Amino acid sequence: MHKEGVIYRDLKPENVLIGSDGYLKIADFGLSKSGMDNGETSYTFCGTPEYISPEILLGIGHNKTVDW
């Protein structure tokens, strides 16, 4: 996803599923953002309060590192 310029921004246990093939699948792309080139920053406040990243909470801008 990151190679394609997409940040997910809502990674949490409830959104990670196991497919019938045994591989992990990510569900619910409602908060994802596309068009994020390397070095680009977003200032949108979004995410699940229990799992929100400090960058989003503080409003200092975020990039693909919020998915880590």
Secondary structure, 3 states (H helix, E strand, C coil): CHHHCCECCCCCHHHEEECCCCCEEECCCCCCECCCCCCCCECCCCCCHHHCCHHHHHCCCECHHHHC
